[in-house]
Amino acid sequence: MSLKEQFEAAVAGSKSLPERPDNMTLLKLYALYKQGSSGDVEGSRPGFTDMVGRAKYDAWKELKGKSSEEAMQEYIDLIESLK
């Protein structure tokens, strides 16, 4: 199975985890997913009133420069550790 197929399987598996991960883990999953599927963050940081949007943007921005393949593998590993 290719890395992309494993990544897609992990994304599907993330919806059926035994328990909901804490917010920091959810942010990490979001950032790894975005980096793996879209690459480096683009656009401007959301405004002060959008706290969730800012947190997501910041988490994704921290991964700037990480390859899509590396982000996909980290996402897969993190989902496996949560099962």
C-alpha positions, -999 to 999 in steps of 0.1 A, spaced: 0 0 0 14 34 -10 20 62 16 -10 81 1 -33 51 5 -21 46 41 -27 83 48 -62 81 34 -69 50 54 -56 68 86 -79 98 78 -108 74 75 -97 57 107 -95 90 126 -133 92 125 -136 60 145 -111 64 173 -121 48 206 -121 82 223 -119 118 213 -83 131 215 -75 162 236 -74 196 219 -36 197 215 -37 163 197 -65 174 175 -45 205 165 -15 183 157 -37 160 136 -52 190 118 -18 205 111 -2 172 99 -33 166 77 -31 200 61 7 198 56 4 163 42 -24 172 18 -18 208 10 18 216 18 30 248 35 4 272 50 -6 301 27 -26 332 33 -28 355 62 -34 346 99 -71 348 109 -82 378 129 -81 381 167 -118 372 171 -113 338 154 -94 320 181 -99 285 167 -89 296 132 -57 313 147 -48 281 166 -52 259 136 -32 284 114 -4 286 140 -2 248 144 0 244 106 25 271 102 48 254 127 52 226 102 64 249 74 91 232 53 81 197 64 76 175 33 42 161 25 55 126 28 70 132 63 37 149 75 16 120 61 38 94 79 36 114 112 -2 116 108 -4 78 102 18 71 132 -2 94 155 -35 79 145 -21 44 151 -9 54 186 -44 67 194 -62 34 185 
